[in-house]
């Protein structure tokens, strides 16, 4: 892989040199649009070329110093040379790591706020109770990062869990840390209501959407149907006399979004619109690559037990992420929001895959 990486770096170096020569030409200098295009392209390559040049320079210095080690210099001199060799190798390793990262495409959504949708799958009341546990886990993780969590909409079960919960996490880089959470989460534990102590298996589906900016979507007001209704409590009963909850339907696509968390009809409408924009933008992006139905199945599947990205096994105090084939034996700490070990492992896997794709 290193050989392919250096071949790619050489191509980048040649393109950078070519751009420098083009920018020095009079005919380019007087063509404002072309000058701007080439200058912008050259600027995107400058950092990586500088690092690559330093890497090669350090390599030459290292070769010269290692040649000195074969000479019969004094012991004091040898000690200094070995120290410098160690320093140069460390710097080369740092540059190599940075070069690898620089070749990977950056997800344009990584710095965005995120909308998370949790839904109880197979398992009845136990699934809805674990949906509440997942929300608590995500909330604590977000709060530890200094991010703000806001509930947008939810359908609470009579047992105190959630059949469905949609919430927003606001904070720079939120999507980059949550995007790997999409899919089916499986829990194995003895429910509180299980008198015989039998282990019960249930599932929860999680969908993760980057929040869309208003300028990214031009939604025609005539394409929106707006409905107002009373907020629901556990079991579905109305909890207030004023119809403050809002449901928005995008008529051309049939996509709906609702919010009932706020007492204000205006605030609920704003939150519902944020969810609707995120869903429409998500649909738009998926259409560019493949059908929406196929991508939706990739996101959350059908909620059946066989489709899982992660298993939370309470009897064995174990959380297993099946995408990286790794288990973590600190289940309670993870449910308390200590997700960084899993998140970092998933990011590392993604970076390896992106690097392989970039070098192909």
C-alpha positions in Angstrom: 0.0 0.0 0.0 2.9 2.4 0.8 4.2 2.0 -2.8 0.9 2.9 -4.2 0.6 5.9 -1.8 4.0 7.2 -2.9 3.0 6.8 -6.5 -0.1 8.9 -5.8 2.1 11.5 -4.0 4.4 11.7 -7.0 1.4 12.4 -9.2 0.2 15.1 -6.9 3.7 16.6 -6.9 3.8 16.7 -10.7 0.4 18.3 -10.9 1.4 20.9 -8.4 4.5 21.7 -10.5 2.4 21.8 -13.6 0.0 24.3 -12.0 2.9 26.5 -10.9 4.2 26.7 -14.4 0.7 27.5 -15.8 0.2 30.2 -13.3 3.4 31.9 -14.4 2.1 32.2 -18.0 0.9 35.6 -19.3 -2.2 34.2 -21.0 -3.4 32.6 -17.7 -2.7 35.8 -15.7 -5.0 37.9 -17.9 -7.8 35.2 -17.8 -9.4 35.9 -14.4 -11.6 32.9 -14.3 -8.9 30.5 -15.4 -6.4 32.1 -13.0 -8.9 31.7 -10.1 -9.6 28.0 -10.9 -5.9 27.1 -11.2 -4.9 29.1 -8.1 -7.6 27.3 -6.1 -6.5 23.9 -7.3 -2.9 24.6 -6.5 -3.9 25.8 -3.0 -5.6 22.5 -2.2 -2.4 20.6 -3.0 0.1 23.0 -1.3 0.0 21.5 2.2 0.3 17.9 1.0 3.2 18.8 -1.3 5.0 20.7 1.5 4.7 17.6 3.8 5.9 15.3 1.0 8.9 17.5 0.3 9.8 17.5 4.0 9.4 13.7 4.2 11.8 13.3 1.3 14.3 15.8 2.8 14.2 14.0 6.1 14.8 10.7 4.3 18.0 12.1 2.7 19.2 13.4 6.0 18.5 10.1 7.6 20.4 8.1 4.9 23.5 10.4 5.4 23.4 10.0 9.2 23.0 6.2 9.0 26.0 6.1 6.7 28.0 7.8 9.5 27.0 5.0 11.9 29.1 2.7 9.7 32.2 4.9 10.2 34.7 4.6 13.1 33.9 7.9 14.7 34.3 8.6 18.4 31.7 7.2 20.8 30.5 10.6 21.8 29.9 11.5 18.2 28.0 8.2 17.6 25.7 8.9 20.5 24.8 12.3 19.0 24.2 10.7 15.6 22.0 8.0 17.0 19.9 10.6 18.8 19.5 12.6 15.6 18.6 9.4 13.7 15.9 8.6 16.3 14.5 12.2 16.0 14.4 12.1 12.2 12.6 8.7 12.2 10.0 10.0 14.6 9.4 13.0 12.4 9.1 10.8 9.3 6.5 8.6 11.1 4.5 11.7 12.0 4.7 13.0 8.4 3.7 9.6 7.0 0.6 9.5 9.2 -0.4 13.0 8.1 0.2 12.2 4.5 -2.1 9.1 4.8 -4.8 11.3 6.3 -4.4 14.0 3.7 -5.1 11.5 0.9 -8.5 10.5 2.4 -11.6 12.4 1.2 -13.2 14.4 4.0 -16.9 13.9 4.7 -18.5 17.3 4.0 -21.1 16.6 6.7 -18.7 15.8 9.5 -19.0 19.3 11.2 -22.8 19.4 11.0 -25.4 19.1 13.7 -27.1 15.8 13.7 -30.7 14.4 14.0 -31.0 11.0 15.5 -34.1 8.8 15.2 -34.4 5.8 17.6 -37.2 3.3 17.1 -38.1 0.1 19.1 -37.9 -2.9 16.8 -38.5 -6.6 17.8 -39.1 -7.3 21.5 -42.1 -5.3 22.6 -41.9 -3.4 25.9 -38.3 -4.5 26.4 -37.3 -2.9 23.1 -39.0 0.4 24.0 -37.2 0.4 27.4 -33.8 -0.1 25.7 -34.6 2.7 23.3 -34.8 5.0 26.3 -31.4 3.5 27.5 -29.9 4.3 24.1 -31.2 7.9 24.3 -29.7 8.3 27.7 -26.3 6.9 26.4 -26.3 9.3 23.4 -27.3 12.2 25.6 -24.6 11.7 28.1 -22.0 11.2 25.4 -23.1 14.5 23.7 -23.1 16.4 27.0 -19.6 15.2 27.8 -18.5 16.7 24.4 -20.2 20.0 25.3 -23.0 19.6 22.8 -26.7 20.5 23.3 -29.4 17.8 23.0 -33.0 18.7 22.2 -36.0 16.3 21.8 -38.0 16.9 18.7 -40.7 14.2 18.8 -41.4 11.0 20.7 -43.9 8.3 21.3 -43.6 7.1 24.9 -44.7 3.6 26.0 -46.8 2.9 29.0 -43.7 1.2 30.7 -41.7 4.4 30.5 -39.7 3.6 27.4 -40.0 5.0 23.8 -41.6 3.4 20.8 -40.0 6.2 18.8 -37.8 9.2 19.7 -36.3 11.9 17.4 -33.8 14.3 18.8 -31.2 16.8 17.7 -27.6 17.2 18.8 -26.1 20.6 18.2 -22.3 20.9 18.2 -19.4 21.2 15.8 -18.4 17.7 14.7 -21.5 16.0 16.1 -22.2 14.1 12.8 -18.6 12.8 12.6 -19.0 11.1 16.0 -22.6 9.8 15.6 -22.7 8.8 11.9 -21.5 5.2 12.7 -24.4 4.6 15.1 -26.9 4.0 12.3 -28.3 0.4 12.1 -29.8 -2.2 14.3 -28.7 -2.4 18.0 -29.5 -5.7 19.7 -29.8 -6.1 23.5 -29.7 -9.3 25.5 -30.8 -9.1 29.1 -33.3 -10.4 31.7 -36.3 -8.0 31.7 -37.5 -6.6 35.0 -40.8 -8.3 34.3 -39.3 -11.7 33.6 -39.9 -13.8 36.8 -38.1 -16.9 35.5 -34.9 -15.0 34.8 -34.9 -15.9 31.1 -32.7 -13.8 28.9 -34.7 -11.7 26.4 -33.4 -10.5 23.0 -34.8 -7.3 21.4 -33.7 -4.8 18.9 -33.7 -1.0 18.3 -33.1 0.8 15.0 -31.1 4.0 14.9 -31.0 6.4 11.9 -28.6 9.3 11.8 -29.1 12.3 9.6 -26.8 15.4 9.1 -28.9 18.5 9.7 -29.6 20.4 6.4 -29.0 24.2 6.0 -31.9 26.2 4.6 -29.9 27.3 1.6 -29.3 23.7 0.5 -33.0 23.0 -0.2 -35.5 25.2 -1.9 -38.8 23.9 -0.5 -41.9 25.4 -2.2 -44.4 26.4 0.5 -47.2 25.2 -1.8 -45.7 21.7 -1.5 -46.2 21.6 2.3 -49.2 20.4 4.2 -49.3 21.6 7.8 -51.4 20.0 10.4 -51.9 20.8 14.1 -52.8 18.3 16.9 -52.7 17.8 20.6 -49.4 16.5 22.2 -49.5 12.8 23.2 -48.4 11.3 26.4 -47.6 7.7 27.3 -50.2 5.4 25.8 -51.2 8.0 23.2 -53.5 10.2 25.3 -53.6 14.0 24.8 -51.7 15.9 27.5 -52.8 19.5 26.8 -55.9 21.3 25.6 -54.2 23.4 23.0 -53.2 21.9 19.6 -49.5 23.0 19.7 -48.0 19.9 18.1 -47.2 20.2 14.4 -47.0 17.7 11.5 -45.5 18.7 8.2 -46.0 16.7 5.0 -43.9 17.3 1.8 -46.6 16.5 -0.8 -44.3 15.6 -3.8 -42.4 13.0 -1.8 -44.9 12.1 1.0 -42.1 12.6 3.6 -43.5 13.7 7.0 -42.0 15.2 10.1 -43.6 16.2 13.4 -42.8 17.9 16.6 -44.7 18.0 19.9 -42.0 18.6 22.5 -42.5 22.4 22.8 -45.5 24.3 24.2 -45.2 26.8 21.4 -46.7 26.0 18.0 -44.1 28.2 16.3 -41.2 26.4 18.0 -42.6 23.0 17.1 -43.1 24.1 13.5 -39.4 25.2 13.3 -38.2 21.9 14.8 -40.4 19.8 12.5 -39.1 21.8 9.5 -35.5 21.0 10.5 -36.3 17.3 10.5 -38.1 17.5 7.2 -35.2 19.4 5.6 -32.8 16.7 6.9 -34.9 13.9 5.5 -35.4 15.6 2.1 -31.6 16.3 1.8 -30.8 12.7 2.9 -33.2 11.5 0.2 -31.7 13.8 -2.4 -28.2 12.5 -1.6 -29.1 8.9 -1.7 -30.8 9.3 -5.1 -27.4 10.3 -6.5 -25.9 6.9 -5.7 -28.6 4.3 -5.4 -32.3 3.8 -4.7 -33.7 5.2 -1.4 -35.2 1.8 -0.4 -31.9 0.0 -0.6 -30.1 2.7 1.3 -32.8 2.8 4.0 -32.3 -0.9 4.5 -28.6 -0.2 4.9 -29.4 2.4 7.5 -31.9 0.6 9.8 -32.9 -2.7 8.1 -36.2 -4.2 9.2 -35.4 -4.3 12.9 -35.1 -8.0 13.0 -32.7 -9.7 15.4 -30.4 -11.0 12.6 -29.6 -7.6 11.3 -27.3 -6.0 13.8 -24.4 -3.7 14.0 -23.9 -4.0 17.8 -25.0 -6.3 20.6 -25.3 -5.2 24.3 -25.0 -8.4 26.4 -25.9 -7.7 30.0 -25.2 -11.2 31.5 -21.6 -11.1 30.2 -21.1 -7.3 30.7 -20.1 -7.1 27.1 -20.7 -4.8 24.1 -19.8 -6.2 20.8 -19.6 -4.1 17.6 -19.9 -6.6 14.8 -18.4 -4.2 12.1 -15.0 -4.2 13.7 -15.4 -7.7 15.4 -14.4 -6.1 18.8 -15.9 -6.6 22.2 -15.7 -4.1 25.1 -16.2 -5.5 28.7 -17.5 -2.3 30.3 -21.2 -2.3 29.4 -22.4 0.0 32.1 -19.8 2.7 31.4 -20.7 2.6 27.7 -24.4 3.0 28.6 -23.3 5.9 30.8 -22.0 7.7 27.7 -18.4 6.5 27.5 -18.5 5.7 23.8 -15.1 7.1 22.6 -13.3 3.7 22.4 -16.0 2.3 20.1 -16.2 5.6 18.1 -12.5 5.8 17.6 -12.2 2.2 16.5 -15.0 2.8 13.9 -13.4 6.0 12.7 -10.0 4.1 12.3 -11.8 1.4 10.2 -13.4 4.1 8.0 -10.0 5.8 7.5 -8.3 2.6 6.4 -11.1 1.9 3.9 -11.0 5.5 2.6 -7.2 5.3 2.2 -7.5 2.0 0.3 -10.2 3.6 -1.9 -8.1 6.7 -2.4 -5.1 4.7 -3.4 -7.0 2.4 -5.8 
